């Protein structure tokens, strides 16, 4: 009986140590701080879709958040909306917008109106760390960002020469 109690105690101790080791996993990353904000075009209109990504100057994982129809976003690094580590960042703003015909946009509903015809899209220069000029500092507190981006300028349509 005493042998069985000792074995049970050893098994219990092993389980506690094993579970304690597992519980500690995943917390070996820097503390994150809340980061939210709004993305707007230079004309004041909201960026209605896309993503904001914060790329740390010091290296490490980036933080990313989805832009809603009002231009608002909340970023997350290790989990959705958990914020970003304190530090300096390059900021990317990306969009993947599919133009719709005005008829199709009306059929889908008023929330799709901005996708009719030539959509108001974010300039491609904000999609790369080497070309973006957007920067931010994440402080050890709540952080509210206000991002202003230029619209993508569509290439002029090449026309065939007039025939005589």
N, C-alpha and C positions, 0 to 999 in steps of 0.2 A: 504494500500500500504506500509506504514512504517513497519507494522508487517511482511509483506512478505520479505522486504529488510533485516530486522533484522534476520529473520529465515535463509535466504540465507547466510548472513554473518556468523552466528553461524555454519551452515553446512560447509561452506568453511573453517572456523577455525578448526573444528573437523577433516576434511579431511587432512588438512595440518599437524596437530599434528599426526594423524594416519600414514600418509605416511612418515613423518619424523621419526617416531619410527621404521617403517619397514625398511627404508633405512639405519638405523643405525645397524640393525641386521647383523650378519655375520662378523663384523669387530672387534669382541671382542677377537681375537686371536693374539698371538705374531706376530710381523713383520717377514717376511721370506726374505731370501737372496738367490740369484741364486747359485745353486749347480749343476755342471755337471762334467763329467769325462770320463775315459776309464777304462774298466776292461780287464785285460790280464792274461793269464796263465803264470806260472813261466818260461816256455820255450819261452815267448815273443809273442805267438800267441794270437789273440783277443778272448775273450769270445763272441761267435757269437749270443747268445740269452739268455734270462732269465730276471731277475729283480735284482735291487739293492735296499735295504731297509735300511734306517738310523733310528735306534731306540734310542731316546734321553735318556741319563743317568738320567736326572732330571724328567722323566715321560712326559706324554703328547703324542700327536699324532706323529706317525712316518711319514717319507717322503719316497716316493717310485718312482722308474723310471724304464722303460723298456730298456733293453740293445739291441742295434741294431746289424746288421751283422758285423760292424766294431769295436764292443766292446764299443761304445759310449753310454752314458746315460745322462738324465737330470731328476732330481727328483722334485716331488711336494708333498706338504703336504695338502693344502686345495683345490687346483685346480691343474690340470695337469701342470707340469713344473713351479710351482710358487716358488720352492725352499724349504728351511728349516729354522727354527728358529736358531738363534745363540746358540751354545753350543757344548757339547761333545756327541758323538754318538758311539754306536756299529754298525758295518756294516754287513749286511747279503747279500750274493750273492746266488741266487737260480736259478735253471734251471729245466725244464721239457722237456727232449729231448727223442724223440721216435726214436730208431735206424731203419734205412731203409736198405733194400737190395741194393747193388750197382746198380742193374738194375732199381729199383724203383726210386732211387735218380737221375739217369741219365734221366729217363723219366720225372721227375718233373722239371728238369733244373739245371744249374750249381750252383745256390744259395743253393741247397739242398745237395751238395756234402759232406759237413762236417757231415751230418747225416747218411752217408753210413757206414755199418759195426758197429764197436764199436766206438761210438761218443766220441769226446773230451769233457768230462763233468766236471763241477765244483765239487770238493770234497764236500761231504755232511756236513763236519764240518762247512762250511760257511752258513749253512741253519738255524742255531740256535744261539740265543744270548748267550747261555751257553757254546758253543763250538767255536764260531768264535774268531779269534784273530785280526780281522780287526777293526780299530778304525779311527775316524776322528774328527776334530774340524771344525765347521761351524763358520766362522767369519762374522762380520757385513760389508761384501763386497762381491764381486764375489768370488766363491770358485770353484777350479778345483781339482778334486780328481784323483789319479792314484792308482788303486787297482790291486794287484797281488795275484792270487789265485793258488792253486795246483789243478791238475786234479784228478778226482775220480779214484781210483784204483779198477778195477773190481776184484771181488773175483775169486780165481783160480778155474778153472773148475774141478770138482771131476770126476775122471774116474773110471769106474768099473774095478775091478782087471782082469788081463788077465786070460783067461781060458786056460787050458792045453789040 
